[in-house]
Amino acid sequence: IIAAAEHGLIACFDVRGKLLWKETVLSTIGGLAVNEDGSLVVLASFGHGIARFDSNGKRKGTMPTQGSPCLVTVDMPGKNILFAEID
């Protein structure tokens, strides 16, 4: 189970509720999406663009955006990321 809090926390739990990993993101979080096998986690962070993580919570970089992304989704294989920005 992967979840995000609005004010900068993303975490992954197993089905029994044990914390597997967590990451603090210094930005307000707008949306979260995970691909089919969980190997890609994407996060719309208002101040930093689209943050990417692997299944172990390791950062895989950030996709800068011109505006503030508020929603994000990823296709099943994890090849395409679509996001919406606050106008």
Steps between C-alpha positions, in 0.01 A plus 500: 500500500651830394358823639585868509409777741425846368791670676796299377503137612487190281512153653461133409345240731457124467152346529542464879577869543877468551689802367727394213633844406421869528632815341449862593437727203543870568191600307122477510389181328221513244477147365655154511505218246665158475554285193374142469783316676587777747844563351419867436336739744434855377404794715365840396674741734389860462842658542729242340328343199445126464712298744576140403577213740565128458326223695755533784438873545824609335475824303533455126507870420257781447328612181491880510177666388422859403212530744394328821386141433191406698400163347707219355445156348724237343417223251522134599855434368626830645609644166266802484422756767212747465445793735285810543621833635335769708428796276 
